Amino acid sequence: MKLILISPYPSIQAFGIRTLSGCLKKEGHDVQIIFLRKNFWERYETKILDEIIDLSRGTNLIGISLMTNYFDNAVQVTKRLKENLSIPILWGGIHPTIRPNECLDYADMVCLGEGEETLVELARKMQEGEDFHNVQGMWFKDKEKIFKNKLRPLIQDLDSLPFPDYDYENHYILSDGRIKKMDENLLKIGLERSYFTMATRGCCFGCAYCCNNTLNEMYPNQKPARKRSVNNIIRELVLIKSSWSFLTNIFFEDDNFFMYTEEEIKEFSKNYRQNIGLPLDVGGINPLNLTREKLSLLVDAGLASTRMGIQTGCERTKRLYKRHDSNQQVEKAVKIINEFKDKIPRPKYDIILDNPWETEADLIETLMFLSKLPAPYMLVIYSLIFYPETELYRKAKKDGIISDDLNRVYRKSYYGCKNTYLYRIFLLLNQHVSTGSRISPKIMFLMTNRKSRQLKLSQLLFIILKITGSFKRLKFLLYEGFKDILKGDRSRIIKYLERGPWGPFLKVLVLNLKCQETGRCKIIYSILKSPRKWFFS
């Protein structure tokens, strides 16, 4: 049976859809993946939609993965496919799982929950001509009738699943305004030389703003957080490293990586150091399960970057979010991470703003708490989104905060924070702590105190700190860039040049010079290729 799986996300990492493809290929099915890289607020051009239609001819089933804010993209692609082809369309992912009725207004069928076993059973029944409307974990719409099957249990043995499908023979990617057949160069560019994987699934914490809050309610009598064996993870990484010579980093973007025991992390670290040896990035730190022993083992294995959710320093907001860690526990975790600042130079800490129930006093409480934490670190600042059916979404509905889901939830960016004075203080703090300096609690108090704000003293302090922070940032960038040049590592400099304000100008140079070797300006390439020749000869 021939299937096409479509990923609409900007990243081609797509761990979920690649794993689905691996499961289907294991059963002998012909699977193509199309990576339609777009931001969720952008729409596909007509010529792109036509190319999708051409690729889809002769296919037996089309599957589209979507999170809530990619709803519009999925609708656009689905409508165009249905206008031109008579191929059943399946939606899967977190949004169809929590809003199947809405999704069946567009798709013929939706997959609820984890889709590996579900999609394999569906494909087998479709191929053999059996009635498939009773597949567990699926809802179907046939004319006006909806078939609602019960949820399939969560997969407890994650080792039973095949590794994500990176065999790009039948993969396609949206690049430079058209859909191209994937090759190693496009793969390298799309992955930015990094390999992304996940060691765990689910999360036992279920914070009130997170999709795991909803999922944990859907599976009340099952173990929500599960983990792969260390041996299984290492086998995957060994396979990938032997396949791709261009890899520079390994990323684990789990919700709860530190659920592994100290013994398991010790085993992982030993095997990783011996068999992989690439810089390691591990997300999913919760202050409640971080220990110095676990972190020390990972640092010894090559840990160079990590991420931890703080979200707020306000105790009242913690209760609203169902965050069970106290400020004392968070501070202890940050101090543990800071002990390894030579190896983990800028850990990332998540913060949520734009909470309608928070007062200025609550935000100031968070700023005061952050000002006490040891630097360096980076703040990753998010705007609160009420994802459907979460506990916080239901409260927002009840309190009349949300009346238009499509515009206030689906189309809202989690980076689009309101430009308030206190938000700018968060940005200013981030500018300083990311370079290793701090804004002391005393200065933070003066900048946020009502009296000093009335006297305009806070604005004066803001300007002074903004200027000094800009100089520190420039000094930091030059220092880090110089270190990279000496090491011969060009990747970060090239990335910065491409993403900076001069990026469009640089791309024009690229097109005009047509440098075959790298696709970048010859002079820049020459400098970065042989830095010692340029700077020391």
Secondary structure in CASP SS format (residue, H / E / C, confidence):
PFRMAT SS
TARGET T0000
AUTHOR 0000-0000-0000
METHOD secondary structure of the structure
MODEL  1
M C 1.00
K E 1.00
L E 1.00
I E 1.00
L E 1.00
I E 1.00
S E 1.00
P C 1.00
Y C 1.00
P C 1.00
S C 1.00
I C 1.00
Q C 1.00
A C 1.00
F H 1.00
G H 1.00
I H 1.00
R H 1.00
T H 1.00
L H 1.00
S H 1.00
G H 1.00
C H 1.00
L H 1.00
K H 1.00
K H 1.00
E C 1.00
G C 1.00
H C 1.00
D E 1.00
V E 1.00
Q E 1.00
I E 1.00
I E 1.00
F E 1.00
L C 1.00
R C 1.00
K C 1.00
N C 1.00
F C 1.00
W C 1.00
E C 1.00
R C 1.00
Y C 1.00
E C 1.00
T H 1.00
K H 1.00
I H 1.00
L H 1.00
D H 1.00
E H 1.00
I H 1.00
I H 1.00
D H 1.00
L H 1.00
S H 1.00
R C 1.00
G C 1.00
T C 1.00
N C 1.00
L E 1.00
I E 1.00
G E 1.00
I E 1.00
S E 1.00
L C 1.00
M C 1.00
T H 1.00
N H 1.00
Y H 1.00
F H 1.00
D H 1.00
N H 1.00
A H 1.00
V H 1.00
Q H 1.00
V H 1.00
T H 1.00
K H 1.00
R H 1.00
L H 1.00
K H 1.00
E H 1.00
N H 1.00
L C 1.00
S C 1.00
I C 1.00
P C 1.00
I E 1.00
L E 1.00
W E 1.00
G E 1.00
G C 1.00
I H 1.00
H H 1.00
P H 1.00
T H 1.00
I H 1.00
R C 1.00
P H 1.00
N H 1.00
E H 1.00
C H 1.00
L C 1.00
D C 1.00
Y C 1.00
A C 1.00
D C 1.00
M E 1.00
V E 1.00
C E 1.00
L C 1.00
G C 1.00
E C 1.00
G C 1.00
E H 1.00
E H 1.00
T H 1.00
L H 1.00
V H 1.00
E H 1.00
L H 1.00
A H 1.00
R H 1.00
K H 1.00
M H 1.00
Q H 1.00
E C 1.00
G C 1.00
E C 1.00
D C 1.00
F C 1.00
H C 1.00
N C 1.00
V C 1.00
Q C 1.00
G C 1.00
M E 1.00
W E 1.00
F E 1.00
K E 1.00
D E 1.00
K C 1.00
E C 1.00
K E 1.00
I E 1.00
F E 1.00
K E 1.00
N C 1.00
K C 1.00
L C 1.00
R C 1.00
P C 1.00
L C 1.00
I C 1.00
Q C 1.00
D C 1.00
L H 1.00
D H 1.00
S H 1.00
L C 1.00
P C 1.00
F C 1.00
P C 1.00
D C 1.00
Y C 1.00
D C 1.00
Y H 1.00
E H 1.00
N H 1.00
H E 1.00
Y E 1.00
I E 1.00
L E 1.00
S E 1.00
D C 1.00
G C 1.00
R E 1.00
I E 1.00
K E 1.00
K E 1.00
M C 1.00
D C 1.00
E H 1.00
N H 1.00
L H 1.00
L H 1.00
K H 1.00
I H 1.00
G H 1.00
L H 1.00
E C 1.00
R C 1.00
S E 1.00
Y E 1.00
F E 1.00
T E 1.00
M C 1.00
A C 1.00
T E 1.00
R E 1.00
G C 1.00
C C 1.00
C C 1.00
F C 1.00
G C 1.00
C C 1.00
A C 1.00
Y C 1.00
C C 1.00
C H 1.00
N H 1.00
N H 1.00
T H 1.00
L H 1.00
N H 1.00
E H 1.00
M H 1.00
Y C 1.00
P C 1.00
N C 1.00
Q C 1.00
K C 1.00
P C 1.00
A C 1.00
R E 1.00
K E 1.00
R C 1.00
S C 1.00
V H 1.00
N H 1.00
N H 1.00
I H 1.00
I H 1.00
R H 1.00
E H 1.00
L H 1.00
V H 1.00
L H 1.00
I H 1.00
K H 1.00
S H 1.00
S H 1.00
W C 1.00
S C 1.00
F C 1.00
L C 1.00
T C 1.00
N E 1.00
I E 1.00
F E 1.00
F E 1.00
E C 1.00
D C 1.00
D C 1.00
N C 1.00
F H 1.00
F H 1.00
M H 1.00
Y C 1.00
T C 1.00
E H 1.00
E H 1.00
E H 1.00
I H 1.00
K H 1.00
E H 1.00
F H 1.00
S H 1.00
K H 1.00
N H 1.00
Y H 1.00
R H 1.00
Q H 1.00
N H 1.00
I C 1.00
G C 1.00
L C 1.00
P C 1.00
L E 1.00
D E 1.00
V E 1.00
G E 1.00
G E 1.00
I E 1.00
N C 1.00
P C 1.00
L C 1.00
N C 1.00
L C 1.00
T C 1.00
R H 1.00
E H 1.00
K H 1.00
L H 1.00
S H 1.00
L H 1.00
L H 1.00
V H 1.00
D H 1.00
A H 1.00
G C 1.00
L E 1.00
A E 1.00
S E 1.00
T E 1.00
R E 1.00
M E 1.00
G E 1.00
I E 1.00
Q E 1.00
T C 1.00
G C 1.00
C C 1.00
E H 1.00
R H 1.00
T H 1.00
K H 1.00
R H 1.00
L H 1.00
Y H 1.00
K C 1.00
R C 1.00
H C 1.00
D C 1.00
S C 1.00
N H 1.00
Q H 1.00
Q H 1.00
V H 1.00
E H 1.00
K H 1.00
A H 1.00
V H 1.00
K H 1.00
I H 1.00
I H 1.00
N H 1.00
E C 1.00
F C 1.00
K C 1.00
D C 1.00
K C 1.00
I C 1.00
P C 1.00
R C 1.00
P C 1.00
K E 1.00
Y E 1.00
D E 1.00
I E 1.00
I E 1.00
L E 1.00
D C 1.00
N C 1.00
P C 1.00
W C 1.00
E C 1.00
T C 1.00
E H 1.00
A H 1.00
D H 1.00
L H 1.00
I H 1.00
E H 1.00
T H 1.00
L H 1.00
M H 1.00
F H 1.00
L H 1.00
S H 1.00
K C 1.00
L C 1.00
P C 1.00
A C 1.00
P C 1.00
Y C 1.00
M E 1.00
L E 1.00
V E 1.00
I E 1.00
Y E 1.00
S E 1.00
L C 1.00
I C 1.00
F C 1.00
Y C 1.00
P C 1.00
E C 1.00
T C 1.00
E H 1.00
L H 1.00
Y H 1.00
R H 1.00
K H 1.00
A H 1.00
K H 1.00
K H 1.00
D C 1.00
G C 1.00
I C 1.00
I C 1.00
S C 1.00
D C 1.00
D H 1.00
L H 1.00
N H 1.00
R H 1.00
V H 1.00
Y H 1.00
R C 1.00
K C 1.00
S C 1.00
Y C 1.00
Y C 1.00
G C 1.00
C C 1.00
K C 1.00
N C 1.00
T C 1.00
Y H 1.00
L H 1.00
Y H 1.00
R H 1.00
I H 1.00
F H 1.00
L H 1.00
L H 1.00
L H 1.00
N H 1.00
Q H 1.00
H H 1.00
V H 1.00
S C 1.00
T C 1.00
G C 1.00
S C 1.00
R C 1.00
I C 1.00
S C 1.00
P H 1.00
K H 1.00
I H 1.00
M H 1.00
F H 1.00
L H 1.00
M H 1.00
T H 1.00
N C 1.00
R H 1.00
K H 1.00
S H 1.00
R H 1.00
Q H 1.00
L C 1.00
K C 1.00
L H 1.00
S H 1.00
Q H 1.00
L H 1.00
L H 1.00
F H 1.00
I H 1.00
I H 1.00
L H 1.00
K H 1.00
I H 1.00
T H 1.00
G H 1.00
S H 1.00
F H 1.00
K H 1.00
R H 1.00
L H 1.00
K H 1.00
F H 1.00
L H 1.00
L H 1.00
Y H 1.00
E H 1.00
G H 1.00
F H 1.00
K H 1.00
D H 1.00
I H 1.00
L H 1.00
K H 1.00
G C 1.00
D C 1.00
R C 1.00
S H 1.00
R H 1.00
I H 1.00
I H 1.00
K H 1.00
Y H 1.00
L H 1.00
E H 1.00
R H 1.00
G C 1.00
P C 1.00
W C 1.00
G H 1.00
P H 1.00
F H 1.00
L H 1.00
K H 1.00
V H 1.00
L H 1.00
V H 1.00
L H 1.00
N H 1.00
L H 1.00
K C 1.00
C C 1.00
Q C 1.00
E C 1.00
T C 1.00
G C 1.00
R C 1.00
C C 1.00
K H 1.00
I H 1.00
I H 1.00
Y H 1.00
S H 1.00
I H 1.00
L H 1.00
K H 1.00
S C 1.00
P H 1.00
R H 1.00
K H 1.00
W H 1.00
F H 1.00
F H 1.00
S C 1.00
END
